[in-house]
Amino acid sequence: MRWKRARRSDNVVDARAGGMRSGGKLGLGGLAAIVIVGLLMGKDPLQILGQIGSELAQQQPSGDSQPATAGDEHSEFVRAVLGDTEDTWQALFADAGEQYQAPKLVLFSGSVRSACGFASAAVGPFYCPGDRQVYLDLQFFDELAQRFAAAGDFAQAYVIAHEVGHHVQTLLGVSAKVNAARQRGATMQGANGLLVRQELQADCLAGVWAHHAQRRLDWLEPGDLEEALNAANAIGDDRLQRQTQGQVVPDAFTHGTSQQRARWFRVGFDEGDPGSCDTFKSSRL
């Protein structure tokens, strides 16, 4: 992936030096255990952590943060990918007569506090609609390569673009509709649950970005697209459940199967049209 062709974003914030530290009533080990138990029970770790986030926020300092600077190869890569998502979505929103409001991306190490509460790196990259920011611990990319055998720079770009896809959903009002449905008692988890449809749409939107980025920059090299598809496949609910529990429990799905995640990314990449990403109306996920 010839990522150095992309414009660098100014919206990457480096909080790695001043991240949260363990302390108070619950340390990082306890938080990691909560995340693992939550996954095994089919719960959303961010919801669990959010319940204790307020207490931890009062006990811990926020730490210093600053814009990511040039010279750090990893943050430069993140700035390049985020910058191109900005260019893509600004153009697509403008075509629809709307204005795109770019999110900030916070680089952290170990743990971080967001408007969604306290989060350990064990949660993985996430988007918080409360502050409209993406959060990323760069060590997740090592885990992606080593644990999930999904190495490659375009695999990493897919992860960032997926979280930006959640931001697009927030701007379009999709996230608000999902939350309203949750409050009405709609089915959230499971093979046909709203969470799965929301996550698959974010995969598709990541594919839409990849389509336009390639047309604009011609930056993909042989094997790059396969890297992204492999990453989507590696973090499907069925594969993760099989690794952690030894069995697949469709009723506990929150993100979709490996096949579904790869398929919807490919739909977005092939079509390049956000309108093709309406997973909520699709009869086939």
WOFENCOR-V323951 format. One record per residue. N is the residue number from 0. RES is the residue in one small letter. PHI is phi in radians with two decimals (NA if undefined). PSI is psi in whole degrees, -180 to 180 (* if undefined). NEAR is the number of other C-alpha atoms within 12 Angstrom. Layout:
n->N res->RES phi->PHI psi->PSI near->NEAR
n->N res->RES phi->PHI psi->PSI near->NEAR
This chain:
n->0 res->m phi->NA psi->123 near->30
n->1 res->r phi->-1.57 psi->67 near->22
n->2 res->w phi->-1.21 psi->-19 near->32
n->3 res->k phi->-1.22 psi->-7 near->22
n->4 res->r phi->-1.31 psi->-17 near->21
n->5 res->a phi->-1.45 psi->153 near->28
n->6 res->r phi->-1.22 psi->141 near->25
n->7 res->r phi->-1.49 psi->135 near->25
n->8 res->s phi->-1.40 psi->149 near->28
n->9 res->d phi->-1.71 psi->8 near->27
n->10 res->n phi->-1.80 psi->18 near->33
n->11 res->v phi->-1.67 psi->124 near->37
n->12 res->v phi->-1.92 psi->127 near->32
n->13 res->d phi->-1.68 psi->107 near->35
n->14 res->a phi->-1.94 psi->20 near->31
n->15 res->r phi->-1.19 psi->-33 near->30
n->16 res->a phi->-1.36 psi->-23 near->23
n->17 res->g phi->-2.11 psi->31 near->23
n->18 res->g phi->-1.21 psi->172 near->32
n->19 res->m phi->-1.16 psi->148 near->33
n->20 res->r phi->-2.07 psi->157 near->30
n->21 res->s phi->-1.23 psi->153 near->25
n->22 res->g phi->2.85 psi->-173 near->19
n->23 res->g phi->1.18 psi->-145 near->19
n->24 res->k phi->-1.53 psi->-14 near->17
n->25 res->l phi->-2.46 psi->119 near->23
n->26 res->g phi->-1.52 psi->180 near->23
n->27 res->l phi->-1.13 psi->-34 near->26
n->28 res->g phi->-1.08 psi->-42 near->19
n->29 res->g phi->-1.15 psi->-39 near->20
n->30 res->l phi->-1.14 psi->-42 near->35
n->31 res->a phi->-1.07 psi->-39 near->27
n->32 res->a phi->-1.12 psi->-39 near->20
n->33 res->i phi->-1.07 psi->-43 near->30
n->34 res->v phi->-1.06 psi->-47 near->29
n->35 res->i phi->-1.11 psi->-46 near->28
n->36 res->v phi->-1.09 psi->-41 near->21
n->37 res->g phi->-1.06 psi->-42 near->23
n->38 res->l phi->-1.12 psi->-44 near->29
n->39 res->l phi->-1.13 psi->-29 near->26
n->40 res->m phi->-1.58 psi->1 near->22
n->41 res->g phi->1.35 psi->19 near->32
n->42 res->k phi->-1.64 psi->160 near->25
n->43 res->d phi->-1.45 psi->114 near->28
n->44 res->p phi->-1.00 psi->-35 near->33
n->45 res->l phi->-1.14 psi->-33 near->35
n->46 res->q phi->-1.15 psi->-42 near->22
n->47 res->i phi->-1.13 psi->-47 near->28
n->48 res->l phi->-1.16 psi->-33 near->38
n->49 res->g phi->-1.08 psi->-29 near->27
n->50 res->q phi->-1.18 psi->-28 near->20
n->51 res->i phi->-1.85 psi->0 near->26
n->52 res->g phi->-1.09 psi->-39 near->30
n->53 res->s phi->-1.09 psi->-43 near->19
n->54 res->e phi->-1.13 psi->-45 near->18
n->55 res->l phi->-1.17 psi->-34 near->30
n->56 res->a phi->-1.10 psi->-33 near->29
n->57 res->q phi->-1.31 psi->-24 near->16
n->58 res->q phi->-1.59 psi->-21 near->20
n->59 res->q phi->-2.04 psi->146 near->25
n->60 res->p phi->-1.33 psi->154 near->19
n->61 res->s phi->-1.40 psi->-25 near->24
n->62 res->g phi->1.44 psi->166 near->20
n->63 res->d phi->-1.58 psi->149 near->17
n->64 res->s phi->-2.46 psi->158 near->23
n->65 res->q phi->-2.69 psi->159 near->21
n->66 res->p phi->-1.04 psi->143 near->22
n->67 res->a phi->-1.14 psi->138 near->30
n->68 res->t phi->-1.87 psi->161 near->23
n->69 res->a phi->-1.17 psi->156 near->18
n->70 res->g phi->1.92 psi->-28 near->10
n->71 res->d phi->-1.55 psi->112 near->12
n->72 res->e phi->-1.05 psi->-39 near->16
n->73 res->h phi->-1.19 psi->-46 near->27
n->74 res->s phi->-1.22 psi->-31 near->32
n->75 res->e phi->-1.09 psi->-41 near->30
n->76 res->f phi->-1.09 psi->-46 near->32
n->77 res->v phi->-1.09 psi->-42 near->45
n->78 res->r phi->-1.09 psi->-37 near->38
n->79 res->a phi->-1.18 psi->-47 near->38
n->80 res->v phi->-1.15 psi->-46 near->46
n->81 res->l phi->-1.09 psi->-40 near->44
n->82 res->g phi->-1.04 psi->-38 near->35
n->83 res->d phi->-1.32 psi->-31 near->39
n->84 res->t phi->-1.10 psi->-36 near->47
n->85 res->e phi->-1.09 psi->-46 near->38
n->86 res->d phi->-1.10 psi->-42 near->28
n->87 res->t phi->-1.13 psi->-52 near->38
n->88 res->w phi->-1.29 psi->-30 near->39
n->89 res->q phi->-1.06 psi->-43 near->23
n->90 res->a phi->-1.19 psi->-43 near->22
n->91 res->l phi->-1.19 psi->-40 near->25
n->92 res->f phi->-1.14 psi->-41 near->22
n->93 res->a phi->-1.08 psi->-39 near->15
n->94 res->d phi->-1.07 psi->-29 near->14
n->95 res->a phi->-1.63 psi->7 near->15
n->96 res->g phi->1.34 psi->20 near->10
n->97 res->e phi->-2.06 psi->167 near->15
n->98 res->q phi->-1.97 psi->128 near->18
n->99 res->y phi->-1.49 psi->131 near->25
n->100 res->q phi->-1.86 psi->109 near->24
n->101 res->a phi->-1.23 psi->142 near->32
n->102 res->p phi->-1.44 psi->162 near->36
n->103 res->k phi->-1.59 psi->152 near->34
n->104 res->l phi->-2.08 psi->121 near->44
n->105 res->v phi->-1.77 psi->120 near->43
n->106 res->l phi->-1.53 psi->126 near->42
n->107 res->f phi->-2.33 psi->170 near->39
n->108 res->s phi->-2.31 psi->116 near->29
n->109 res->g phi->1.57 psi->-57 near->33
n->110 res->s phi->-2.85 psi->162 near->42
n->111 res->v phi->-2.73 psi->157 near->46
n->112 res->r phi->-1.96 psi->128 near->44
n->113 res->s phi->-2.23 psi->-179 near->35
n->114 res->a phi->-1.17 psi->-14 near->26
n->115 res->c phi->-1.61 psi->3 near->28
n->116 res->g phi->1.94 psi->-170 near->33
n->117 res->f phi->-1.43 psi->137 near->44
n->118 res->a phi->-2.39 psi->133 near->47
n->119 res->s phi->-1.50 psi->157 near->41
n->120 res->a phi->-1.06 psi->-20 near->36
n->121 res->a phi->-1.08 psi->-23 near->33
n->122 res->v phi->-1.18 psi->-28 near->35
n->123 res->g phi->1.55 psi->180 near->34
n->124 res->p phi->-1.04 psi->145 near->38
n->125 res->f phi->-2.66 psi->160 near->44
n->126 res->y phi->-1.97 psi->134 near->38
n->127 res->c phi->-1.92 psi->111 near->34
n->128 res->p phi->-1.17 psi->-21 near->30
n->129 res->g phi->-1.11 psi->-37 near->19
n->130 res->d phi->-2.07 psi->2 near->21
n->131 res->r phi->0.97 psi->48 near->29
n->132 res->q phi->-2.27 psi->148 near->34
n->133 res->v phi->-1.68 psi->139 near->41
n->134 res->y phi->-2.11 psi->133 near->48
n->135 res->l phi->-2.53 psi->125 near->46
n->136 res->d phi->-1.70 psi->118 near->38
n->137 res->l phi->-1.08 psi->-19 near->34
n->138 res->q phi->-1.17 psi->-17 near->24
n->139 res->f phi->-1.06 psi->-32 near->30
n->140 res->f phi->-1.17 psi->-33 near->30
n->141 res->d phi->-1.15 psi->-42 near->20
n->142 res->e phi->-1.14 psi->-38 near->23
n->143 res->l phi->-1.04 psi->-40 near->32
n->144 res->a phi->-1.35 psi->-43 near->24
n->145 res->q phi->-1.48 psi->-46 near->15
n->146 res->r phi->-1.44 psi->-38 near->18
n->147 res->f phi->-1.85 psi->1 near->24
n->148 res->a phi->0.93 psi->43 near->20
n->149 res->a phi->-2.22 psi->68 near->31
n->150 res->a phi->-1.48 psi->167 near->30
n->151 res->g phi->2.09 psi->147 near->32
n->152 res->d phi->-1.20 psi->-32 near->34
n->153 res->f phi->-1.33 psi->-26 near->40
n->154 res->a phi->-1.11 psi->-41 near->40
n->155 res->q phi->-1.17 psi->-39 near->41
n->156 res->a phi->-1.10 psi->-38 near->45
n->157 res->y phi->-1.05 psi->-42 near->51
n->158 res->v phi->-1.05 psi->-46 near->50
n->159 res->i phi->-1.11 psi->-45 near->51
n->160 res->a phi->-1.13 psi->-32 near->48
n->161 res->h phi->-1.11 psi->-45 near->45
n->162 res->e phi->-1.18 psi->-37 near->43
n->163 res->v phi->-1.11 psi->-33 near->48
n->164 res->g phi->-1.01 psi->-37 near->47
n->165 res->h phi->-1.14 psi->-35 near->39
n->166 res->h phi->-1.14 psi->-42 near->41
n->167 res->v phi->-1.04 psi->-41 near->44
n->168 res->q phi->-1.06 psi->-38 near->37
n->169 res->t phi->-1.12 psi->-45 near->29
n->170 res->l phi->-1.14 psi->-33 near->23
n->171 res->l phi->-1.46 psi->-6 near->22
n->172 res->g phi->1.54 psi->4 near->16
n->173 res->v phi->-1.14 psi->-46 near->28
n->174 res->s phi->-1.08 psi->-39 near->30
n->175 res->a phi->-1.13 psi->-39 near->20
n->176 res->k phi->-1.16 psi->-39 near->20
n->177 res->v phi->-1.13 psi->-43 near->28
n->178 res->n phi->-1.12 psi->-38 near->21
n->179 res->a phi->-1.13 psi->-39 near->16
n->180 res->a phi->-1.15 psi->-36 near->17
n->181 res->r phi->-1.05 psi->-44 near->17
n->182 res->q phi->-1.16 psi->-27 near->12
n->183 res->r phi->-1.43 psi->-4 near->11
n->184 res->g phi->1.60 psi->18 near->13
n->185 res->a phi->-1.14 psi->156 near->17
n->186 res->t phi->-1.24 psi->120 near->23
n->187 res->m phi->-1.71 psi->-49 near->29
n->188 res->q phi->-1.61 psi->171 near->29
n->189 res->g phi->1.81 psi->166 near->25
n->190 res->a phi->-1.00 psi->-31 near->30
n->191 res->n phi->-1.98 psi->16 near->30
n->192 res->g phi->-1.25 psi->162 near->28
n->193 res->l phi->-1.16 psi->-32 near->34
n->194 res->l phi->-1.10 psi->-42 near->36
n->195 res->v phi->-1.08 psi->-46 near->35
n->196 res->r phi->-1.12 psi->-36 near->39
n->197 res->q phi->-1.16 psi->-43 near->44
n->198 res->e phi->-1.18 psi->-41 near->49
n->199 res->l phi->-1.16 psi->-34 near->50
n->200 res->q phi->-1.14 psi->-39 near->47
n->201 res->a phi->-1.10 psi->-37 near->48
n->202 res->d phi->-1.09 psi->-44 near->54
n->203 res->c phi->-1.11 psi->-42 near->48
n->204 res->l phi->-1.13 psi->-33 near->47
n->205 res->a phi->-1.11 psi->-39 near->54
n->206 res->g phi->-1.15 psi->-38 near->47
n->207 res->v phi->-1.04 psi->-46 near->38
n->208 res->w phi->-1.02 psi->-47 near->48
n->209 res->a phi->-1.05 psi->-38 near->49
n->210 res->h phi->-1.02 psi->-52 near->33
n->211 res->h phi->-1.27 psi->-34 near->31
n->212 res->a phi->-1.09 psi->-42 near->38
n->213 res->q phi->-1.16 psi->-41 near->29
n->214 res->r phi->-1.12 psi->-36 near->17
n->215 res->r phi->-1.41 psi->-40 near->19
n->216 res->l phi->-1.93 psi->-19 near->24
n->217 res->d phi->0.85 psi->54 near->19
n->218 res->w phi->-1.83 psi->-6 near->26
n->219 res->l phi->-1.37 psi->138 near->29
n->220 res->e phi->-1.91 psi->165 near->17
n->221 res->p phi->-0.91 psi->129 near->13
n->222 res->g phi->1.66 psi->-13 near->17
n->223 res->d phi->-1.14 psi->-46 near->27
n->224 res->l phi->-1.07 psi->-39 near->32
n->225 res->e phi->-1.11 psi->-33 near->26
n->226 res->e phi->-1.07 psi->-45 near->31
n->227 res->a phi->-1.15 psi->-43 near->42
n->228 res->l phi->-1.13 psi->-37 near->39
n->229 res->n phi->-1.16 psi->-39 near->33
n->230 res->a phi->-1.14 psi->-43 near->40
n->231 res->a phi->-1.08 psi->-40 near->47
n->232 res->n phi->-1.17 psi->-36 near->34
n->233 res->a phi->-1.22 psi->-25 near->36
n->234 res->i phi->-1.97 psi->29 near->39
n->235 res->g phi->-1.27 psi->152 near->34
n->236 res->d phi->-0.99 psi->-43 near->38
n->237 res->d phi->-1.12 psi->-41 near->32
n->238 res->r phi->-1.21 psi->-42 near->28
n->239 res->l phi->-1.16 psi->-41 near->31
n->240 res->q phi->-1.13 psi->-39 near->29
n->241 res->r phi->-1.12 psi->-36 near->19
n->242 res->q phi->-1.26 psi->-39 near->18
n->243 res->t phi->-1.62 psi->-32 near->20
n->244 res->q phi->-1.99 psi->-17 near->19
n->245 res->g phi->1.45 psi->2 near->12
n->246 res->q phi->-2.67 psi->160 near->15
n->247 res->v phi->-1.79 psi->129 near->24
n->248 res->v phi->-2.12 psi->91 near->25
n->249 res->p phi->-0.99 psi->-31 near->25
n->250 res->d phi->-1.14 psi->-16 near->24
n->251 res->a phi->-1.79 psi->7 near->31
n->252 res->f phi->-1.09 psi->141 near->38
n->253 res->t phi->-2.26 psi->-17 near->38
n->254 res->h phi->-2.19 psi->-15 near->45
n->255 res->g phi->1.80 psi->161 near->45
n->256 res->t phi->-1.30 psi->168 near->36
n->257 res->s phi->-1.01 psi->-46 near->31
n->258 res->q phi->-1.10 psi->-42 near->26
n->259 res->q phi->-1.15 psi->-43 near->36
n->260 res->r phi->-1.12 psi->-44 near->43
n->261 res->a phi->-1.16 psi->-40 near->38
n->262 res->r phi->-1.12 psi->-44 near->31
n->263 res->w phi->-1.26 psi->-32 near->44
n->264 res->f phi->-1.08 psi->-42 near->49
n->265 res->r phi->-1.17 psi->-37 near->36
n->266 res->v phi->-1.03 psi->-48 near->33
n->267 res->g phi->-1.10 psi->-40 near->36
n->268 res->f phi->-1.17 psi->-42 near->32
n->269 res->d phi->-1.25 psi->-39 near->25
n->270 res->e phi->-1.53 psi->-39 near->22
n->271 res->g phi->1.18 psi->18 near->28
n->272 res->d phi->-2.17 psi->119 near->29
n->273 res->p phi->-1.00 psi->-27 near->36
n->274 res->g phi->-1.13 psi->-20 near->20
n->275 res->s phi->-1.41 psi->-2 near->26
n->276 res->c phi->-1.79 psi->21 near->38
n->277 res->d phi->-1.41 psi->79 near->27
n->278 res->t phi->-1.21 psi->-19 near->34
n->279 res->f phi->-1.28 psi->-25 near->25
n->280 res->k phi->-1.80 psi->-9 near->15
n->281 res->s phi->-1.27 psi->134 near->17
n->282 res->s phi->-1.44 psi->-16 near->10
n->283 res->r phi->-2.11 psi->114 near->17
n->284 res->l phi->-1.66 psi->* near->32
